[in-house]
Amino acid sequence: MDNYGILSLAPALIALVLAFVTRNALFSILIGVLVGVVITGQNVIMGFSGIMQSALGNADFIWVIGIEVFIGIMVALFQKSGAIEAFTAVVAKWHLKARGAQMLAWLLGIFIFFSDYFSPLYVGTVMRGITDKARVSREKLAYICDSTSAPVCTMIPFSSWGIYMAGLLVGLGAIADTNQAMDVVIHMVPYNFYGIFAVLMVGLIALGLIPDYGPMGKAEKRAMEEGKPVADGARPLLSNELEKIKPNEGVKPNLFLNFLMPALIIISVTLGTYIILGSAKTLESFIVAVMYQFVMMLFQKMGTINELIDVAVEGIKSVMSAMLILALAYCINAISQQLGTADYVVGVTENWMTPTVLMVLTFLTCAFISFFTGTSWGVYAIMTPIFVPLAYSVTGGATNAVIYATVAAIMGGGCFGDHCSPLSDTTILSSLASGSDHVDHVKTQLPYAITAAALSAVGFLIVGIMCS
């Protein structure tokens, strides 16, 4: 049969319900996959084994996993080199005021575009002492860290987020391979209204062009007038995770070689190969950057071969959770294809679905689910195989602005929850690195996030009307 009717929705729906209940995307998607296997009439063990082999035993999945592995290694080597401490020492000499400190944190968050985990840890750790001296509240620093982590990543096609979405898009509609998937991700960037508004708001607020409002205004007034970066009675989240990887004593990092060069390598290789070859060699850029870090650190005597390999292993461990979610995302996509989920949803909605309804509904649905579950990648895994085929049914199979805007709505909606939900890993990391009370961070950031979400919904409505 073409589809299993309403039963074809069961894996996605069960995964969503469990995500709300358990707050665990990994477990929820796994159960969704197993339910899908049962519906097809297969033996649970044999069926799950088969799904894993067909969904994961291919070049596309290995390509995405490879990038995640090298991101983890690169972040760990950054820590080992001591580059962050060196940068902090340089900036401390500038004696920045509140506005300058906020602008520097904003620019750093944008610069660290390749990892939503590394970005808040990096910016918060580097800037905490600087913003404290400038009388900027920890809540404001956490907001800057949070709103320049995931939102920035969603706008960079060659970030881990862009690569992840490209992997989910392969096989949907007219998207046959990773090159076509990357092309869609690149073209969706101008339509990613939430990412654009979220990052732009940080800059405008840092410059003082938009005054602080809501709970953030009170926090900033306290920090400026009373010199208290943290409120009385607050319980700042401070972590010793960054202390696990330390540079060797007596070794001084070079700010350009150890701090800037790895990121510049990634940018130049990915953009250069896309311009020259027409295909961005993203995995290769991360491999080159890590090889550079490894060789340079050996040359600088920042560790022996065995020490640096141990650091690399720790880096891989740090991204293991993301890799597992990615693997199960591919599995739930595969079982949804077997059940004909997309065919069923398209058949039910094709008579009334319009571009206007599709884009706004996609954004709001993903924003709602991601906020209450605290995960974006899990939402992407569940919703992409549903909404993208719907978009193709609206366009008649053509890849055009409707497809790009729908993918952008998924990216932006998932990002909303990831960067402002109290359950989100990046929200927690922002509180940790900034030394902010976690509840205070969520309360002060939420009005800003809702503002960006409202503007985004209007943007998708306008695009939908223009495409109708």
VOGU-3710 file (C-alpha; in Angstrom, 3 decimals, decimal comma):
1> mdnygilsla> 0,000/0,000/0,000  1,073/3,637/-0,527  0,565/4,437/3,158  -0,829/2,991/6,368  -3,490/5,671/6,749  -3,715/7,429/10,064  -1,383/4,809/11,585  1,421/6,279/9,497  1,341/9,296/11,845  1,859/7,156/14,959
11> palialvlaf> 5,685/7,239/15,124  5,834/11,041/14,891  2,887/11,626/17,221  4,158/9,186/19,840  7,613/10,739/19,666  6,082/14,185/20,172  3,894/13,143/23,121  6,757/11,358/24,827  9,011/14,352/24,245  6,517/16,501/26,158
21> vtrnalfsil> 6,197/13,961/28,963  9,794/12,783/29,355  11,660/15,886/28,114  14,021/13,408/26,446  14,204/13,617/22,663  16,524/10,596/22,356  14,205/8,210/24,192  11,105/9,650/22,524  12,384/9,247/18,972  13,600/5,719/19,752
31> igvlvgvvit> 10,123/4,692/20,924  8,641/6,319/17,840  10,896/4,219/15,626  10,006/1,004/17,479  6,271/1,739/17,189  6,735/2,262/13,459  8,468/-1,111/13,175  5,561/-2,798/14,981  3,009/-1,148/12,676  4,780/-2,538/9,612
41> gqnvimgfsg> 4,329/-6,025/11,077  8,014/-6,754/11,519  9,723/-8,385/14,453  10,801/-5,555/16,754  14,438/-6,615/17,043  14,930/-7,655/13,422  12,926/-4,724/12,106  14,856/-2,174/14,172  18,126/-3,750/13,090  17,065/-3,497/9,468
51> imqsalgnad> 15,995/0,136/9,823  19,338/1,008/11,415  21,289/-0,647/8,635  19,303/0,961/5,833  19,087/4,410/7,432  22,628/4,638/8,814  24,663/2,511/6,445  25,067/5,153/3,772  27,458/7,923/2,773  25,056/10,736/3,672
61> fiwvigievf> 24,789/9,720/7,319  28,514/9,050/7,639  29,222/12,485/6,163  27,082/14,262/8,774  28,469/12,181/11,638  32,001/12,917/10,444  31,396/16,636/10,747  30,009/16,240/14,271  33,083/14,226/15,298  35,528/16,855/14,055
71> igimvalfqk> 33,550/19,679/15,658  33,914/17,907/18,997  37,647/17,438/18,499  38,154/21,056/17,472  36,369/22,427/20,530  38,467/20,220/22,822  41,718/21,354/21,185  40,665/24,983/21,609  40,436/24,319/25,330  43,773/22,534/25,456
81> sgaieaftav> 45,640/25,325/23,649  44,679/27,942/26,249  43,617/30,359/23,505  40,534/31,482/25,416  42,529/32,578/28,455  44,950/34,482/26,215  42,132/36,393/24,548  40,573/37,272/27,896  43,870/38,735/29,096  44,145/40,949/26,007
91> vakwhlkarg> 40,566/42,266/26,193  40,876/43,037/29,911  43,390/45,768/29,024  40,787/47,683/26,992  38,689/48,648/30,032  35,423/48,434/28,114  32,243/50,180/29,257  28,830/48,473/29,274  27,965/49,138/25,624  31,398/48,110/24,346
101> aqmlawllgi> 31,403/44,920/26,416  27,975/43,929/25,105  28,989/44,639/21,506  32,152/42,558/21,877  30,156/39,638/23,292  27,678/39,934/20,389  30,458/39,933/17,782  32,204/36,973/19,425  28,959/35,015/19,428  28,538/35,644/15,709
111> fiffsdyfsp> 32,161/34,708/15,010  31,812/31,304/16,711  29,223/30,137/14,199  30,235/26,509/13,897  28,959/25,116/17,208  25,985/26,153/19,347  27,620/24,314/22,261  31,023/25,939/21,958  29,645/29,434/21,304  27,920/30,082/24,675
121> lyvgtvmrgi> 30,700/28,324/26,588  33,307/30,357/24,728  31,588/33,756/24,914  30,342/33,370/28,477  33,682/32,189/29,809  35,673/34,851/27,950  33,343/37,754/28,681  32,069/37,125/32,242  34,842/39,019/34,009  34,786/41,767/31,374
131> tdkarvsrek> 31,025/42,377/31,578  31,113/42,279/35,386  33,613/45,148/35,383  31,472/47,025/32,857  28,400/46,635/35,102  26,461/44,442/32,723  24,124/41,946/34,378  24,810/38,243/34,125  21,271/37,892/32,740  22,211/40,164/29,827
141> layicdstsa> 25,417/38,226/29,156  23,486/34,938/29,199  20,973/36,431/26,745  23,743/37,530/24,388  25,390/34,109/24,600  22,112/32,280/24,016  20,841/34,462/21,173  24,105/34,304/19,260  24,513/30,537/19,535  21,681/28,548/17,961
151> pvctmipfss> 20,194/31,517/16,006  23,545/32,234/14,345  24,069/28,542/13,593  20,713/28,331/11,799  21,806/31,113/9,435  25,154/29,572/8,496  24,607/26,763/5,942  27,967/25,212/6,780  27,410/25,044/10,542  26,492/21,786/12,251
161> wgiymagllv> 22,856/22,921/12,163  22,872/23,499/8,433  24,578/20,170/7,858  22,059/18,407/10,106  19,092/19,910/8,252  20,659/19,008/4,923  20,921/15,419/6,100  17,237/15,369/7,040  16,202/16,821/3,675  17,829/14,124/1,540
171> glgaiadtnq> 15,146/11,980/-0,078  12,269/14,400/0,550  10,427/15,680/-2,525  12,844/16,582/-5,300  15,878/16,600/-2,981  17,822/13,556/-4,130  21,291/13,984/-2,599  23,381/16,043/-0,195  24,397/18,606/-2,812  20,759/19,433/-3,562
181> amdvvihmvp> 19,981/19,445/0,166  22,806/21,915/0,847  21,546/24,101/-1,986  18,122/24,267/-0,297  19,712/25,114/3,065  21,732/27,910/1,449  18,668/29,375/-0,269  16,553/29,243/2,905  18,826/31,679/4,785  17,078/34,920/3,628
191> ynfygifavl> 13,760/33,430/4,814  15,075/32,464/8,251  13,306/35,366/9,908  13,638/34,119/13,466  17,405/33,702/13,250  17,763/37,121/11,628  15,512/38,953/14,109  16,980/37,195/17,157  20,582/38,075/16,270  19,717/41,579/15,046
201> mvglialgli> 17,861/42,382/18,267  20,942/41,537/20,320  23,030/44,031/18,358  20,416/46,791/18,518  19,929/46,285/22,262  23,684/46,196/22,865  24,036/49,498/20,985  21,205/51,009/23,010  19,059/51,603/19,917  16,394/49,365/21,486
211> pdygpmgkae> 16,049/50,032/25,230  15,924/47,073/27,579  12,388/46,171/28,608  10,628/43,723/30,875  12,624/41,844/33,530  15,867/42,525/31,628  15,440/46,263/32,160  15,271/45,720/35,923  18,330/43,450/35,851  20,373/45,999/33,903
221> krameegkpv> 19,305/48,816/36,239  20,424/46,736/39,231  23,811/45,974/37,666  24,460/49,558/36,582  23,203/51,423/39,656  24,066/48,933/42,395  27,052/47,225/40,792  25,417/43,827/41,247  25,763/41,598/38,154  23,759/38,943/40,016
231> adgarpllsn> 20,539/39,617/41,951  20,371/39,135/45,701  19,213/35,610/46,472  20,037/34,364/42,975  21,700/31,006/42,509  24,186/31,350/39,655  24,954/28,226/37,692  28,699/27,775/37,556  30,297/24,727/36,031  33,721/23,138/36,333
241> elekikpneg> 33,371/21,373/32,976  35,818/23,767/31,339  38,403/22,870/33,968  38,662/19,284/32,776  40,814/20,216/29,787  43,668/22,523/30,753  46,683/23,830/28,835  50,099/22,619/29,916  51,994/24,870/32,297  54,585/27,196/30,818
251> vkpnlflnfl> 53,102/27,159/27,306  51,823/30,459/25,898  49,251/30,295/23,080  49,439/32,543/20,037  46,211/34,503/19,660  46,218/34,389/15,865  47,517/30,844/15,395  45,438/29,182/18,123  42,398/31,443/18,413  41,572/32,796/14,947
261> mpaliiisvt> 43,269/30,512/12,424  41,119/27,347/12,874  37,915/29,310/12,302  39,428/31,130/9,312  40,420/27,786/7,786  36,849/26,502/8,027  35,403/29,670/6,531  37,919/29,863/3,662  37,755/26,181/2,692  33,960/25,923/2,752
271> lgtyiilgsa> 33,323/29,171/0,912  36,288/28,715/-1,421  35,301/25,234/-2,560  31,681/26,326/-3,005  32,740/29,243/-5,224  35,388/27,350/-7,204  33,963/23,826/-7,360  30,256/24,573/-6,930  30,142/22,220/-3,956  31,157/23,205/-0,439
281> ktlesfivav> 33,631/20,708/1,019  32,389/21,155/4,566  33,681/17,936/6,119  37,044/18,487/4,500  37,243/22,000/5,989  36,796/20,654/9,523  39,345/17,904/8,894  41,881/20,477/7,673  41,201/22,736/10,685  41,659/19,895/13,175
291> myqfvmmlfq> 44,827/18,690/11,410  46,145/22,237/11,584  45,350/22,483/15,290  46,969/19,126/16,026  50,193/19,857/14,129  50,462/23,435/15,393  49,967/22,369/19,012  52,616/19,666/18,630  54,996/22,217/17,130  54,238/24,612/20,013
301> kmgtinelid> 54,798/21,768/22,495  51,304/22,134/23,957  51,095/18,399/24,454  52,464/15,066/23,312  50,793/13,005/20,618  49,187/10,799/23,271  47,941/13,804/25,255  46,363/15,437/22,219  44,755/12,170/21,152  43,233/11,830/24,632
311> vavegiksvm> 41,891/15,397/24,305  40,430/14,533/20,897  38,656/11,515/22,382  37,151/13,712/25,093  35,943/16,057/22,371  34,209/13,213/20,561  32,521/12,183/23,800  31,149/15,712/24,163  29,113/15,415/20,940  27,959/11,837/21,479
321> samlilalay> 24,445/12,906/22,487  24,002/14,911/19,298  25,303/11,985/17,249  22,795/9,592/18,832  19,893/11,967/18,200  21,066/12,308/14,616  21,176/8,527/14,167  17,642/8,084/15,495  16,486/11,021/13,377  17,598/9,122/10,289
331> cinaisqqlg> 15,834/6,014/11,594  12,503/7,756/12,183  12,766/9,295/8,715  13,288/5,828/7,258  10,343/4,246/9,078  8,128/7,215/8,164  8,967/6,639/4,519  8,069/2,961/4,861  4,728/3,873/6,426  3,992/6,492/3,777
341> tadyvvgvte> 3,535/9,254/6,366  4,180/12,051/3,889  1,814/10,544/1,312  -0,976/10,301/3,868  -0,554/13,850/5,188  -0,365/15,254/1,662  -3,513/13,378/0,667  -5,446/14,705/3,648  -4,339/18,334/3,333  -3,655/18,988/-0,335
351> nwmtptvlmv> -7,160/20,339/-0,990  -6,925/23,160/1,564  -3,215/23,714/2,289  -1,909/27,005/0,897  1,543/28,588/1,132  0,226/31,160/3,630  -1,209/28,575/6,007  1,724/26,193/5,520  4,560/28,553/6,474  2,932/30,164/9,502
361> ltfltcafis> 1,619/26,801/10,747  5,049/25,228/10,308  6,819/27,974/12,246  4,332/28,151/15,118  4,082/24,369/15,478  7,853/23,903/15,618  8,235/26,884/17,996  5,569/25,531/20,353  6,952/21,990/20,443  10,597/23,041/20,745
371> fftgtswgvy> 9,865/25,391/23,641  8,051/22,786/25,711  10,491/19,982/24,918  13,686/22,049/24,957  15,011/20,454/21,782  15,329/21,708/18,252  17,083/18,829/16,528  14,479/16,387/17,802  11,736/18,650/16,436  13,573/18,880/13,121
381> aimtpifvpl> 13,783/15,104/12,946  10,047/14,699/13,533  8,611/17,648/11,623  10,872/17,918/8,553  9,586/14,680/6,933  6,016/15,984/7,400  6,149/19,661/6,439  8,639/19,515/3,550  6,582/16,965/1,549  3,540/19,137/2,282
391> aysvtggatn> 5,374/22,086/0,801  6,227/20,052/-2,305  2,552/19,142/-2,675  1,764/22,868/-2,719  4,453/23,634/-5,329  3,633/20,670/-7,531  7,081/19,154/-6,955  9,054/22,305/-7,772  11,850/23,530/-5,526  11,167/27,236/-5,096
401> aviyatvaai> 10,596/29,977/-2,509  7,801/27,992/-0,825  10,228/25,137/-0,127  12,981/27,478/1,070  10,614/29,401/3,369  9,130/26,178/4,783  12,599/24,844/5,643  13,408/28,237/7,182  10,188/28,064/9,230  11,234/24,665/10,574
411> mgggcfgdhc> 14,739/25,929/11,379  13,480/29,123/13,029  10,663/27,478/14,945  12,956/24,818/16,385  15,554/27,451/17,203  13,026/29,458/19,256  12,617/26,651/21,754  16,264/25,658/21,730  17,552/29,065/22,722  14,896/30,135/25,249
421> splsdttils> 13,348/27,009/26,769  14,507/26,304/30,344  14,920/22,678/29,247  17,269/23,471/26,366  20,896/22,431/26,553  22,151/25,690/25,035  20,004/27,720/27,448  21,542/25,814/30,348  25,043/26,189/28,888  24,506/29,945/28,540
431> slasgsdhvd> 23,505/30,201/32,203  26,475/28,063/33,229  29,132/29,901/31,258  27,718/33,330/32,133  27,323/32,525/35,817  23,660/33,523/35,720  20,754/32,204/37,735  19,065/29,889/35,240  15,490/30,912/36,054  16,468/34,584/35,864
441> hvktqlpyai> 18,056/33,981/32,467  14,894/32,367/31,108  12,617/35,077/32,507  14,666/37,974/31,173  15,222/36,446/27,734  11,682/35,251/27,034  10,130/38,664/26,186  12,897/39,270/23,648  12,466/35,799/22,113  8,686/36,225/21,860
451> taaalsavgf> 9,203/39,583/20,131  11,466/37,972/17,532  8,985/35,096/17,094  6,056/37,485/16,537  7,995/39,416/13,904  8,935/36,136/12,246  5,322/34,965/12,061  4,431/38,204/10,308  7,314/37,680/7,914  6,154/34,182/6,991
461> livgimcs> 2,616/35,469/6,542  3,835/38,102/4,086  5,947/35,577/2,142  3,007/33,170/2,078  0,682/35,807/0,680  3,238/36,739/-1,991  3,669/33,060/-2,982  -0,084/32,351/-3,152
//
